[in-house]
Amino acid sequence: MIYQNKIVAYSFTFLSAILILLSFTLSGNAQTLYSCEKPDSVSPFLYTVNQSTGATLTTTEITLAGEIVNGCTGMAKDPTTGVCWMILNITEPETTNPRVLVTVDEVTGVATLIGDTGEAFSTIAFDADGTLYGVTGDGASPPETLFTLSKANGLPTFVQTLGNGEDGEAIAFNPRDGLLYHASGTGDLNTDQIFETVNLQNGIVTPIFLSGDPDSSETTALVYSGNNRFFRVEGEELGQITANGFESSIADFDHQSKGLALDCGIPGFPTETTIPTLSEWGLIAMAGVLGIVGFMVIRRRKLMA
C-alpha cells in the first residue's frame, strides 16, 4: 500500500510540473501595446494601453528638437533592433503638411529626426528583415502607393501602386506567412472598405473577405499581435482582425490613434503561442485527475496516522 501511494505521489508531482509548463506555453508572454496620437491633437502623446480594456496606462509627450509636433501618422517597431519608428506631422512654414521619419525613445518620448519623407505617408510597417515600408494617403501625390523608406535619411523608393479601398490606409507585416496586410477605406465592406495581402516578393495583391463585427469606419492603425491576428484601431475603437478577415471589437481608447506597436525596445515579433494537441489536452486532464487522487491518498494517510 505504501508503494502504491508513492507511485501516485510521484506521478502527481511529475504531471503537475508538466501542467505548469503547458500553462506557461498557453499564456504566452505579456505584451506592451503602444499607441500614438493622430495629428491636430492638443498635445501629441505616446500611450501604453491595456489590450483588454483599452484603458490608458501611461502617457508620454512626443517631442522633436526645434519642431512643433502635431501628432503621428504611423508607427512601427523594427524587429531587428526593437527601436520604434514614427511618421510625425510637424509645423514647418516652408512645407505644407510635412511628414518626417523619426525614431522614438518609448520611455522619454524624445524623437530623433531621420529625414523628411517628402510625401504624405499615412502608415508604416517593417518586414522581418528590418526593411521599412510606407503607404501614402489619398491626399498624397501619388496616393495609395507602397514605398520603402530609407532608414538613413527617410527618402522613399517606389514599390507598387495599391489603390483599392476608399480613404484611409494601414499596413502591418505578418511574420508567419511573410505577407504585408493592407486595410483601406470606409463604408460598404469588401467594396469601399477592403482588406488584402501584398506579396513583397512578386507584388501580387490578394483580397480578403471581411466578416464578423466590422465597423464602417476606416482602419487608422494596424499591428500584428501573434497567431495570425492583428490589433486594429478605427479612430478610438480597439479591435482585432484575423488573417482571414474576421473582425471583433475589444474596447474604446480615450484618444484618436494613428499608429500601434508592440513591445518597443524589444527586438522580434510577438511570440506565437501553441494550441495544445489532443495528446497534450489528455495529459492536462490526466494531471488533473491524478492531482485529485493524490490529494485523496495524502488525506487518507493523514487520517490513518
C-alpha positions in Angstrom: 0.0 0.0 0.0 2.9 2.4 0.8 4.5 1.5 -2.5 1.3 2.3 -4.4 1.0 5.6 -2.5 4.5 6.6 -3.6 3.8 5.8 -7.2 0.7 8.0 -7.1 2.5 10.8 -5.4 5.5 10.7 -7.8 3.1 10.6 -10.8 1.1 13.5 -9.4 4.3 15.6 -8.9 5.6 14.8 -12.4 2.4 15.5 -14.3 1.7 18.6 -12.3 5.1 20.0 -13.4 4.2 19.3 -17.0 0.8 21.0 -16.5 2.5 24.1 -15.1 4.9 24.2 -18.1 2.0 23.9 -20.5 0.1 26.7 -18.8 3.1 29.0 -19.3 3.2 28.0 -23.0 -0.6 28.7 -23.4 -0.4 32.0 -21.6 2.3 33.4 -23.8 4.4 36.4 -23.0 3.0 39.7 -21.7 3.0 42.4 -24.4 3.1 46.2 -24.1 0.8 47.9 -26.6 1.9 51.4 -27.7 -0.4 53.9 -29.5 0.5 57.3 -30.9 -2.0 60.1 -31.3 -3.2 61.4 -34.7 -2.3 64.9 -36.0 -4.1 68.0 -34.8 -4.0 66.8 -31.2 -3.7 69.4 -28.4 -0.6 67.6 -27.2 0.6 64.6 -29.2 1.3 61.7 -26.8 2.7 58.2 -26.9 0.4 55.9 -24.9 0.7 52.5 -23.4 -2.7 50.9 -23.3 -4.4 47.8 -21.8 -5.1 45.3 -24.5 -8.3 44.0 -22.9 -10.0 47.2 -21.7 -8.4 49.9 -23.9 -7.6 51.9 -20.8 -4.6 54.2 -20.9 -1.7 53.0 -18.6 0.9 55.8 -19.3 1.2 58.9 -21.4 4.4 60.5 -22.7 4.6 63.6 -24.8 6.4 63.2 -28.1 9.0 65.9 -28.7 11.3 66.7 -31.6 14.1 69.3 -31.1 13.3 72.6 -32.7 9.9 71.5 -34.0 6.3 71.6 -33.0 4.9 68.1 -33.2 1.2 67.9 -34.3 0.9 64.1 -34.0 1.8 60.9 -35.8 0.5 59.3 -38.9 2.2 55.9 -38.5 4.2 53.9 -36.0 6.1 50.6 -36.3 8.8 48.6 -34.5 11.9 47.4 -36.3 12.0 43.7 -35.3 15.8 43.6 -35.8 16.6 46.2 -33.2 13.4 46.8 -31.2 13.5 50.5 -32.0 10.2 52.2 -32.6 9.8 54.5 -35.6 7.2 57.1 -36.4 6.0 59.4 -39.2 5.4 62.7 -37.4 3.4 65.6 -38.6 5.3 68.8 -37.7 4.7 72.5 -38.1 7.0 73.8 -40.8 6.3 77.1 -42.5 8.2 76.2 -45.7 6.3 72.9 -46.3 2.6 72.1 -46.4 1.7 69.3 -44.0 5.3 67.8 -43.8 5.7 64.3 -42.5 9.2 63.3 -41.2 10.6 60.0 -40.3 11.9 59.7 -36.7 12.9 57.1 -34.1 11.3 57.5 -30.7 12.5 56.7 -27.2 9.5 54.9 -25.8 10.4 55.9 -22.2 11.1 59.6 -22.7 9.1 60.3 -25.9 12.1 62.1 -27.4 12.2 61.7 -31.2 15.3 61.7 -33.3 15.0 63.1 -36.8 15.9 60.7 -39.7 14.7 62.8 -42.5 11.8 64.4 -44.4 10.0 61.8 -46.5 8.8 64.3 -49.0 5.4 62.5 -49.2 2.2 62.4 -47.1 2.7 58.9 -45.6 -0.2 57.6 -43.6 1.1 54.3 -42.3 4.4 52.3 -42.0 5.5 48.7 -41.2 8.7 46.7 -41.0 9.2 43.3 -42.6 11.2 40.5 -40.8 14.5 41.7 -42.3 14.0 45.3 -41.0 13.0 46.9 -44.3 10.7 49.8 -43.7 7.6 50.2 -45.9 5.2 53.1 -46.1 1.9 53.8 -47.9 0.9 57.3 -48.9 -2.6 58.7 -48.1 -5.3 59.6 -50.5 -4.3 63.3 -50.5 -0.7 62.5 -51.5 0.9 62.6 -54.9 1.0 59.8 -55.8 -1.8 58.5 -53.5 -2.3 55.0 -52.0 1.2 53.9 -53.1 3.6 51.5 -51.4 7.2 52.6 -50.9 10.2 51.5 -49.0 11.7 54.2 -46.7 15.4 54.7 -46.2 16.4 54.3 -42.5 19.3 56.5 -43.2 17.5 59.6 -44.5 13.8 58.8 -44.8 13.8 59.0 -48.6 11.1 56.8 -50.3 11.6 54.3 -53.1 8.6 53.3 -55.2 7.4 49.7 -54.9 3.9 49.5 -56.4 0.6 51.2 -56.6 -2.2 49.9 -54.4 -5.4 51.8 -54.9 -8.1 49.5 -53.5 -10.5 51.0 -50.9 -11.5 54.5 -50.2 -10.0 56.9 -47.7 -7.6 55.7 -45.1 -4.5 53.4 -45.2 -3.0 51.0 -42.6 -0.4 48.2 -43.1 1.2 45.5 -40.9 3.6 42.7 -41.6 2.7 39.1 -40.7 5.9 37.1 -40.0 4.0 33.9 -40.0 3.2 34.0 -43.7 5.7 36.7 -44.8 2.9 38.9 -46.3 2.1 42.6 -45.9 -1.5 43.2 -44.8 -3.3 46.3 -46.1 -6.5 47.8 -44.8 -8.2 50.7 -46.6 -11.4 52.6 -47.0 -14.7 53.4 -45.2 -18.3 52.5 -45.9 -19.5 49.3 -47.5 -17.5 46.2 -46.7 -15.5 44.5 -49.4 -16.1 47.3 -51.8 -15.4 50.7 -50.3 -13.7 49.1 -47.3 -11.1 46.4 -48.1 -8.6 44.1 -46.5 -5.8 42.5 -48.6 -2.4 41.0 -48.6 0.6 42.1 -50.7 3.3 39.6 -51.6 6.5 41.7 -51.2 8.4 39.3 -53.4 6.2 39.4 -56.5 3.8 42.2 -55.9 0.7 40.0 -56.0 -2.3 41.5 -54.2 -4.9 39.1 -52.8 -8.2 40.3 -51.4 -9.5 39.0 -48.0 -13.2 38.8 -47.4 -14.2 40.9 -44.3 -16.7 39.4 -41.8 -17.6 39.2 -38.1 -18.3 42.5 -36.4 -16.7 45.1 -38.6 -17.3 48.9 -38.4 -17.8 51.1 -41.5 -15.1 53.4 -40.3 -11.5 53.4 -41.7 -8.8 51.4 -40.0 -6.3 54.0 -38.7 -3.7 51.7 -37.2 -2.8 48.0 -37.6 -0.2 45.8 -35.9 0.5 42.1 -35.8 -0.2 40.6 -32.4 0.6 36.9 -33.0 -1.2 33.7 -34.1 -2.4 35.2 -37.4 -4.2 38.1 -35.6 -3.8 41.8 -35.7 -4.8 44.6 -33.3 -6.5 47.3 -35.4 -7.9 50.7 -34.4 -10.8 52.6 -36.1 -10.4 56.1 -34.6 -10.8 55.4 -30.9 -12.1 51.8 -31.1 -9.6 49.0 -30.5 -10.4 45.7 -32.1 -8.9 42.6 -33.5 -8.9 41.1 -37.0 -7.6 37.7 -38.1 -5.6 37.0 -41.2 -8.7 35.6 -42.9 -10.7 38.9 -42.3 -12.8 38.1 -39.2 -13.2 41.3 -37.1 -14.2 41.7 -33.5 -14.4 44.7 -31.1 -12.4 44.9 -27.9 -12.8 48.3 -26.2 -12.5 52.1 -26.7 -9.4 54.3 -26.4 -9.5 57.7 -24.8 -7.7 59.2 -27.8 -7.6 59.1 -31.6 -4.9 56.6 -32.5 -2.9 56.7 -35.8 -0.2 54.1 -35.0 0.3 51.0 -33.0 3.4 49.0 -32.0 4.1 46.1 -29.6 7.0 45.9 -27.2 9.0 48.9 -28.2 12.6 48.4 -27.1 12.5 44.6 -27.5 13.6 43.0 -30.8 11.4 40.5 -32.6 7.8 39.9 -33.3 5.1 38.7 -30.8 5.6 35.2 -29.5 3.4 32.6 -31.3 1.5 30.7 -28.6 1.0 27.0 -29.3 -2.5 25.5 -29.0 -2.3 22.1 -27.3 -2.7 18.9 -29.3 -5.2 16.2 -28.3 -2.4 14.3 -26.6 -1.5 17.4 -24.6 -5.1 18.0 -23.6 -5.2 14.4 -22.5 -2.1 14.9 -20.4 -3.6 18.0 -18.8 -6.8 16.0 -18.0 -4.7 13.2 -16.6 -2.7 15.6 -14.4 -5.9 17.0 -13.0 -7.3 13.5 -12.2 -4.1 12.4 -10.6 -4.0 15.6 -8.7 -7.3 14.8 -7.1 -6.3 11.2 -6.5 -3.0 12.2 -4.9 -4.8 14.7 -2.7 -7.2 12.0 -1.6 -4.4 9.5 -0.9 -2.5 12.0 1.2 -5.6 13.0 3.1 -6.4 9.3 3.8 -2.9 8.6 5.1 -3.1 11.5 7.5 -6.4 10.2 8.8 -5.0 6.8 9.3 -1.8 8.1 11.0 
